[in-house]
């Protein structure tokens, strides 16, 4: 097999996500034969640094030997079992560990199989919990330019027009409150005050505020100060509004702490995790919540009060094995502390973009870096041009419009990190010629 053969077969039968398939009349599909650490390798032996962790999921490299071993061991025991009325040791152990790791007060785990589905779980659970207490709160509030997934409920509470506008007639109504303008203390305080103004008039209608803590991903890798989280959590408590922390992107060390909420010293009513939960191996997501929310559903059998929500592959044993192996690595290798060296190096590398023509802003939150360009027409598809240039240098990035971001697996070396940022610098210089 070779790249051309696999690409041809692919285009005959596949429809890829977030892709205008007509582009592949001129842009080659990249077939991947295998992965190793931060590298992806095609069928002709070309190696590419995965600088976006394959859509932000991979933490400890492709084909990590330890995670491989644990998934293989699980294959010989149990691949899957219905989670209604049944359980297995892997999911019990995983849940115990997540409860211990997460902010104090989160005591119950409800599983789904991807991030968008977990968002749906949290939205339904929040609304239904209020309803079980005799309150009809039909509205949700999210931040401007927020993104929470692409199922209809998740789209409804997001605010990225690119994904949302086409389906507007199908969506439930939601409200947006301004996100902080930047990473300053003052911007966080200003945005929190605007949120409180919204609740003063409509707090009784609102079930929950949902946020991407510290970093708004698909909306352009916008970043803000932890003060915004602590202030809005206080406001939510005053008005009886749930606080939903969507840490699908930022959980498991991406921001420099295990969970982004830790940096604001808050406990959300719902903590949503996916992506890095299994180290990038298998689909799994979880919603952690409190005894108060759990207790609002706990009763003698009553269909209208019970949370009748399910997924066929909920708590899949293979996915749980990968997740437990991922947490083993966190425990044994002091990952959060070790990442600090990479975080410092990323900060140094970002300096090369300061003052560079067409660079509007550079920003960083832990292991996430963003370089925002300016002065380009969206029809120029500048992100695609940057992507193509970097691919020629053996670096995979996938800009969000004019925002170039880097979010590598944690096992990347200093030399490999430098190679990533040099490729991006050259790409920007090439479009400025």
Secondary structure as UniProt FT lines:
FT   HELIX           3..13
FT   TURN            17..18
FT   HELIX           21..25
FT   STRAND          32..37
FT   STRAND          39..42
FT   TURN            43..44
FT   STRAND          47..50
FT   TURN            51..52
FT   HELIX           53..56
FT   HELIX           65..75
FT   TURN            76..77
FT   HELIX           89..101
FT   TURN            104..105
FT   STRAND          106..112
FT   HELIX           115..132
FT   TURN            133..134
FT   STRAND          139..143
FT   TURN            144..145
FT   HELIX           152..156
FT   HELIX           161..164
FT   HELIX           165..170
FT   STRAND          175..177
FT   HELIX           185..202
FT   HELIX           203..205
FT   STRAND          206..211
FT   STRAND          215..216
FT   TURN            217..220
FT   STRAND          222..223
FT   HELIX           227..239
FT   STRAND          242..246
FT   TURN            248..255
FT   HELIX           260..264
FT   STRAND          270..273
FT   HELIX           275..278
FT   TURN            279..280
FT   STRAND          285..290
FT   HELIX           291..295
FT   TURN            296..297
FT   TURN            303..305
FT   TURN            312..315
FT   HELIX           317..333
FT   HELIX           335..350
FT   HELIX           351..353
FT   TURN            354..355
FT   TURN            357..358
FT   STRAND          359..365
FT   TURN            366..367
FT   STRAND          368..373
FT   HELIX           378..380
FT   HELIX           382..392
FT   TURN            393..394
FT   STRAND          395..396
FT   TURN            401..402
FT   STRAND          403..406
FT   TURN            410..411
FT   HELIX           414..432
//
